[in-house]
Amino acid sequence: MNTDSLFKPFSLKSLNIKNRIVMAPMTRSFSPNGVPTDAVAEYYAKRAVGQVGLILSEGTVINRPSSSADPNIPHFYGDQALAGWQKVVNEVHHAGSQMGPQIWHQGIHANHASGWVPSAPFEGPSSLNSPGFKNGVPMTDAAIADTIAAFGQAAADAKALGFDTVEIHGAHQYLIDQFFWDATNNRTDIYGGKTLGERTRFAVEVIKEIRKRVGEDFALIIRLSQFKPAAYDFKLAKDENEMEQWLTPLVDAGVDILHCSQRRFWEPEFEGSDLNFAGWAKKITGKTTISVGSVGLSGDFFGAFAGQSSEPSSLDELVRRMDRGDFDLVAVGRPLLADPNWVEKIKDNRMDELKGFSKEALAELV
């Protein structure tokens, strides 16, 4: 298995990474009261030592009262949390990798299993998380303005702490994705609309605010998904024309890299072409794309929560698509969650040492 393509350096604006491998954001819930601990710093540093080119943090929430639905996911605001992130990025840089936080607002969400709830009701474009499931309040104009400002502040803080990039979480049925989706965005103001292109307005204003706060030379990533966590076959953009209406405003607003989340990277996005989501995004916009989805494993991430295990799988198809120019970077999740040295093993062709993945790996920071 020739993986040389994965080990070419990549540069864009503030990013200068030694290979094409990105650690995908994965929620871990090991930051009590939102503060990343020394163990969290060690967890990320191990992946840097293991030669990951770019580490994207787990989702870390912006400064809004109900941005988080879990008391143990990290904050990206407040002196204690930011001090924790300062230690994380320092250790990652010391080990030779680059890093960006994934900044996040969870939007309308189910209550945490522990019974914990935030200090204010969940907020979103409507009160809906999905059709028929209400658990919060529609955002007022003031709430929207404050949320846009909070995204901007988080990005500015990321740059000030020395991070190399920032990723906006715009996927997986969280706040920004709730604005994209007509089932959860039934607004009649400027943040609503009958078309997907119209419903990009909130995301566009978030991107513009971040770009204003970090400047033109700081690389900005957005993570997007077509599917919903409970519906893998869902398509936010039904065809390439609708995808163009969706992605073009985001790029025009200032996004440099599109991180295209899908269940399995080898699955085609639309009929008539074998291009995956990242391949279509690159074809439509010409921008840098990150492909992700069951890279290096036989099963998918959400299956792991249901107790399904995965075994190592070939990277030949991934490399074929990359060499064809479909995408520029590859995000790897569970293999790196279970084994911080996965990248080194791939580079050295130590395939016999690769580990599978089981849900038990979710219960600890390795």
C-alpha positions as CSV (number, residue, x, y, z in Angstrom):
1,M,0.0,0.0,0.0
2,N,1.7,3.2,-1.2
3,T,0.7,6.1,1.0
4,D,3.3,8.6,-0.1
5,S,0.6,11.1,-1.1
6,L,-0.5,11.3,2.5
7,F,2.9,12.5,3.6
8,K,3.4,15.5,1.3
9,P,3.5,18.9,3.1
10,F,0.6,21.3,2.8
11,S,0.6,25.1,3.2
12,L,-2.3,27.6,3.2
13,K,-2.2,31.0,4.9
14,S,-1.4,30.3,8.6
15,L,-1.2,26.6,8.0
16,N,2.1,24.8,7.3
17,I,1.6,21.2,8.0
18,K,4.1,18.3,7.4
19,N,1.6,15.9,5.9
20,R,-2.0,15.6,4.7
21,I,-3.4,13.9,7.8
22,V,-5.8,15.8,10.1
23,M,-7.1,14.6,13.4
24,A,-10.9,14.8,13.2
25,P,-12.8,16.6,16.0
26,M,-14.2,14.0,18.4
27,T,-16.3,14.9,21.5
28,R,-14.7,13.3,24.5
29,S,-16.4,15.0,27.6
30,F,-13.3,14.9,29.8
31,S,-13.2,18.7,30.7
32,P,-15.1,19.1,34.0
33,N,-17.1,22.4,34.1
34,G,-15.8,23.1,30.6
35,V,-12.1,23.4,31.6
36,P,-9.6,21.3,29.6
37,T,-7.3,19.4,32.1
38,D,-3.7,18.3,31.9
39,A,-4.9,14.9,30.8
40,V,-6.6,16.6,27.8
41,A,-3.4,18.4,26.9
42,E,-1.5,15.1,27.1
43,Y,-4.1,13.4,24.9
44,Y,-3.6,15.9,22.1
45,A,0.2,16.0,22.6
46,K,0.4,12.3,22.1
47,R,-1.1,12.6,18.6
48,A,1.3,15.4,17.8
49,V,4.2,13.1,18.9
50,G,2.6,10.5,16.7
51,Q,3.1,12.8,13.7
52,V,-0.5,14.0,13.0
53,G,-0.1,17.0,10.7
54,L,-3.0,19.1,11.9
55,I,-5.0,18.4,15.0
56,L,-8.6,19.7,15.2
57,S,-9.9,19.8,18.7
58,E,-13.1,18.3,19.9
59,G,-16.0,20.7,19.7
60,T,-15.5,23.5,22.2
61,V,-18.4,25.8,22.9
62,I,-18.6,29.6,22.5
63,N,-19.7,32.1,25.1
64,R,-23.5,31.7,25.1
65,P,-25.5,30.5,28.2
66,S,-26.9,27.4,26.4
67,S,-24.2,26.7,23.8
68,S,-23.4,23.4,25.6
69,A,-25.6,20.4,26.4
70,D,-22.9,18.6,28.4
71,P,-21.1,19.9,31.5
72,N,-17.9,18.1,30.6
73,I,-17.3,19.3,27.1
74,P,-14.8,22.2,27.0
75,H,-15.5,25.9,26.8
76,F,-13.6,28.3,24.6
77,Y,-14.2,31.2,26.8
78,G,-13.4,32.2,30.4
79,D,-9.9,32.5,31.9
80,Q,-9.7,28.9,33.2
81,A,-10.8,27.3,30.0
82,L,-8.6,29.4,27.9
83,A,-5.6,28.7,30.1
84,G,-6.3,25.1,29.6
85,W,-6.4,25.5,25.9
86,Q,-3.1,27.5,26.1
87,K,-1.4,24.5,27.6
88,V,-2.9,22.2,25.0
89,V,-1.7,24.2,22.0
90,N,1.7,24.8,23.6
91,E,2.3,21.1,24.1
92,V,1.0,20.3,20.5
93,H,3.4,22.8,19.0
94,H,6.3,21.6,21.2
95,A,5.7,18.1,19.7
96,G,5.8,19.5,16.2
97,S,2.1,19.6,15.0
98,Q,-0.3,22.4,14.2
99,M,-3.7,22.8,15.8
100,G,-7.0,24.5,15.6
101,P,-10.0,24.5,17.9
102,Q,-13.4,23.5,16.6
103,I,-15.7,26.3,17.9
104,W,-19.3,25.2,18.5
105,H,-22.8,26.0,19.5
106,Q,-25.0,22.9,19.9
107,G,-28.3,24.8,19.3
108,I,-31.5,23.0,20.2
109,H,-30.5,19.8,21.9
110,A,-31.8,16.9,24.0
111,N,-31.2,17.2,27.8
112,H,-28.1,15.5,29.1
113,A,-28.7,12.0,30.5
114,S,-27.4,13.1,33.9
115,G,-30.2,15.6,34.2
116,W,-27.8,18.6,33.9
117,V,-29.2,21.5,32.0
118,P,-27.6,24.8,31.0
119,S,-28.5,28.1,32.8
120,A,-30.8,29.2,30.0
121,P,-33.1,27.3,27.5
122,F,-31.5,25.9,24.5
123,E,-31.7,28.2,21.5
124,G,-31.9,27.8,17.7
125,P,-33.5,29.2,14.6
126,S,-36.8,27.6,15.9
127,S,-37.6,25.6,19.0
128,L,-37.0,22.4,17.0
129,N,-34.0,20.0,16.9
130,S,-35.8,17.9,14.4
131,P,-39.4,17.5,13.1
132,G,-41.6,17.0,16.2
133,F,-38.9,17.4,18.8
134,K,-39.0,20.8,20.6
135,N,-36.6,21.6,23.4
136,G,-35.8,25.3,23.5
137,V,-36.6,28.7,22.2
138,P,-36.3,30.5,18.8
139,M,-33.4,33.0,18.8
140,T,-34.3,36.7,18.9
141,D,-32.4,39.2,16.8
142,A,-30.4,40.2,19.8
143,A,-29.5,36.5,20.6
144,I,-28.4,36.0,17.0
145,A,-26.2,39.1,17.1
146,D,-24.7,38.0,20.4
147,T,-24.0,34.5,19.1
148,I,-22.3,35.9,16.0
149,A,-20.1,38.1,18.2
150,A,-19.3,35.1,20.4
151,F,-18.1,33.1,17.5
152,G,-15.9,36.0,16.5
153,Q,-14.5,36.4,20.0
154,A,-13.7,32.7,20.2
155,A,-11.8,32.8,16.9
156,A,-9.9,35.9,18.0
157,D,-9.0,34.2,21.3
158,A,-7.8,31.1,19.3
159,K,-5.5,33.3,17.2
160,A,-4.2,35.1,20.4
161,L,-3.5,31.8,22.1
162,G,-1.3,30.8,19.1
163,F,-3.6,28.3,17.3
164,D,-2.8,27.9,13.6
165,T,-6.4,27.8,12.3
166,V,-10.0,27.6,13.6
167,E,-12.8,25.4,12.5
168,I,-16.5,26.4,12.7
169,H,-18.8,23.5,13.5
170,G,-21.5,23.8,10.8
171,A,-22.5,20.1,10.7
172,H,-24.4,17.3,12.3
173,Q,-27.6,19.0,13.3
174,Y,-26.1,21.6,15.6
175,L,-26.9,25.3,15.6
176,I,-25.5,26.4,12.2
177,D,-26.8,23.2,10.6
178,Q,-30.2,23.9,12.2
179,F,-30.2,27.2,10.3
180,F,-29.4,25.4,7.0
181,W,-32.2,22.8,7.4
182,D,-35.7,23.8,6.4
183,A,-37.1,21.3,9.0
184,T,-35.6,23.3,11.8
185,N,-35.5,26.8,10.2
186,N,-39.0,28.0,9.7
187,R,-38.1,31.7,10.2
188,T,-39.7,34.4,8.1
189,D,-37.0,37.0,8.7
190,I,-33.7,37.4,6.9
191,Y,-32.3,34.2,8.5
192,G,-34.9,32.0,7.0
193,G,-36.0,31.3,3.5
194,K,-37.4,28.7,1.1
195,T,-34.0,27.9,-0.5
196,L,-30.8,26.4,1.1
197,G,-28.9,29.4,-0.3
198,E,-31.2,31.8,1.6
199,R,-30.7,29.8,4.8
200,T,-26.9,30.3,4.7
201,R,-27.4,33.8,6.0
202,F,-26.6,33.0,9.6
203,A,-23.5,31.0,8.7
204,V,-22.3,33.8,6.3
205,E,-22.5,36.4,9.1
206,V,-20.6,34.1,11.5
207,I,-17.9,33.7,8.9
208,K,-17.7,37.4,8.1
209,E,-17.4,38.2,11.8
210,I,-14.6,35.7,12.3
211,R,-12.7,36.9,9.2
212,K,-13.0,40.5,10.5
213,R,-11.6,39.4,13.9
214,V,-8.7,37.2,12.7
215,G,-7.6,39.0,9.5
216,E,-7.2,37.7,5.9
217,D,-4.1,35.6,6.6
218,F,-5.5,33.2,9.2
219,A,-6.9,29.9,7.7
220,L,-10.6,29.4,8.4
221,I,-12.3,25.9,8.1
222,I,-15.9,25.0,8.3
223,R,-17.2,21.5,8.9
224,L,-20.3,20.6,7.0
225,S,-22.5,17.5,6.6
226,Q,-25.2,16.4,4.2
227,F,-26.5,13.7,6.5
228,K,-28.2,14.0,9.9
229,P,-27.0,11.7,12.8
230,A,-30.1,9.6,12.6
231,A,-30.4,9.7,8.8
232,Y,-27.3,8.9,6.8
233,D,-29.2,9.0,3.5
234,F,-30.4,12.6,4.1
235,K,-29.2,15.2,1.6
236,L,-29.2,18.8,2.6
237,A,-28.3,19.7,-1.0
238,K,-30.2,17.4,-3.3
239,D,-28.0,18.0,-6.3
240,E,-24.9,19.8,-7.4
241,N,-26.8,23.0,-8.2
242,E,-28.2,23.2,-4.7
243,M,-24.8,22.4,-3.3
244,E,-23.4,25.3,-5.2
245,Q,-26.1,27.6,-3.8
246,W,-25.1,26.3,-0.3
247,L,-21.3,26.4,-0.5
248,T,-20.6,29.5,-2.7
249,P,-21.9,32.1,-0.1
250,L,-19.8,30.4,2.6
251,V,-16.7,30.6,0.5
252,D,-17.4,34.2,-0.6
253,A,-17.8,35.1,3.1
254,G,-14.2,34.0,3.8
255,V,-13.9,30.2,4.3
256,D,-10.6,28.7,3.1
257,I,-11.2,25.0,3.7
258,L,-14.4,22.9,3.5
259,H,-14.3,19.9,5.9
260,C,-16.9,17.6,4.4
261,S,-18.2,15.1,6.9
262,Q,-19.8,11.9,5.6
263,R,-20.4,8.4,6.9
264,R,-18.0,6.6,4.5
265,F,-15.6,8.6,2.3
266,W,-15.9,6.1,-0.7
267,E,-19.6,6.6,-1.1
268,P,-20.7,8.9,-4.0
269,E,-22.6,12.0,-3.2
270,F,-24.8,12.2,-6.3
271,E,-25.8,9.8,-9.0
272,G,-23.7,9.8,-12.2
273,S,-20.4,10.4,-10.5
274,D,-18.2,8.6,-8.0
275,L,-17.2,11.9,-6.4
276,N,-17.7,12.0,-2.7
277,F,-18.9,15.1,-0.7
278,A,-15.4,16.6,-0.6
279,G,-14.8,15.9,-4.2
280,W,-18.0,17.8,-5.2
281,A,-17.2,20.6,-2.8
282,K,-13.8,21.1,-4.4
283,K,-15.2,20.8,-8.0
284,I,-17.8,23.4,-7.2
285,T,-15.8,26.0,-5.3
286,G,-12.2,25.3,-6.2
287,K,-11.3,25.5,-2.5
288,T,-9.3,23.2,-0.4
289,T,-11.3,20.3,1.0
290,I,-10.9,17.7,3.8
291,S,-12.4,14.3,3.3
292,V,-13.5,12.2,6.2
293,G,-15.6,9.1,7.0
294,S,-14.5,5.7,8.1
295,V,-10.9,6.2,6.9
296,G,-8.8,3.2,7.8
297,L,-11.7,1.2,9.4
298,S,-14.4,-1.2,8.3
299,G,-17.3,0.4,10.3
300,D,-18.6,3.9,10.9
301,F,-18.4,6.2,13.9
302,F,-22.1,6.1,15.0
303,G,-22.1,2.4,14.8
304,A,-19.4,2.4,17.5
305,F,-21.9,3.9,19.9
306,A,-24.2,1.0,19.2
307,G,-21.4,-1.4,20.2
308,Q,-20.2,-2.2,16.7
309,S,-16.4,-2.9,16.4
310,S,-14.3,-2.0,13.4
311,E,-11.2,-3.6,11.9
312,P,-8.4,-1.9,10.0
313,S,-9.0,-1.5,6.3
314,S,-7.0,-0.5,3.2
315,L,-6.2,3.1,2.3
316,D,-5.8,2.3,-1.4
317,E,-9.1,3.9,-2.5
318,L,-8.4,7.0,-0.3
319,V,-5.0,7.5,-2.0
320,R,-6.5,6.9,-5.4
321,R,-9.1,9.6,-4.9
322,M,-6.5,12.0,-3.4
323,D,-4.1,11.4,-6.3
324,R,-6.9,12.2,-8.7
325,G,-7.3,15.6,-7.0
326,D,-10.7,15.0,-5.3
327,F,-9.5,16.5,-2.0
328,D,-6.4,17.9,-0.3
329,L,-6.5,16.6,3.2
330,V,-7.8,13.6,5.1
331,A,-9.4,13.6,8.5
332,V,-9.0,10.5,10.7
333,G,-11.1,10.0,13.8
334,R,-11.4,6.6,15.5
335,P,-8.0,5.1,14.5
336,L,-6.3,8.1,16.2
337,L,-8.7,8.0,19.2
338,A,-7.6,4.4,19.8
339,D,-4.0,4.7,18.8
340,P,-2.0,7.9,19.0
341,N,0.8,6.3,16.8
342,W,-1.5,5.4,13.9
343,V,0.1,7.9,11.5
344,E,3.6,6.7,12.2
345,K,2.5,3.1,11.6
346,I,1.0,4.0,8.3
347,K,4.1,5.9,7.2
348,D,6.4,3.1,8.1
349,N,4.1,0.5,6.5
350,R,3.6,-1.3,9.9
351,M,0.1,-2.4,8.9
352,D,0.3,-5.5,11.0
353,E,0.4,-3.2,14.1
354,L,-2.8,-1.3,13.3
355,K,-5.5,-1.6,15.9
356,G,-9.2,-2.0,15.4
357,F,-11.8,0.1,17.3
358,S,-14.4,-0.7,19.9
359,K,-16.7,1.5,21.9
360,E,-14.6,0.9,25.0
361,A,-12.1,3.4,23.5
362,L,-14.7,6.2,24.0
363,A,-14.6,5.8,27.7
364,E,-11.0,6.9,28.3
365,L,-8.4,9.3,27.1
366,V,-5.6,7.1,25.7
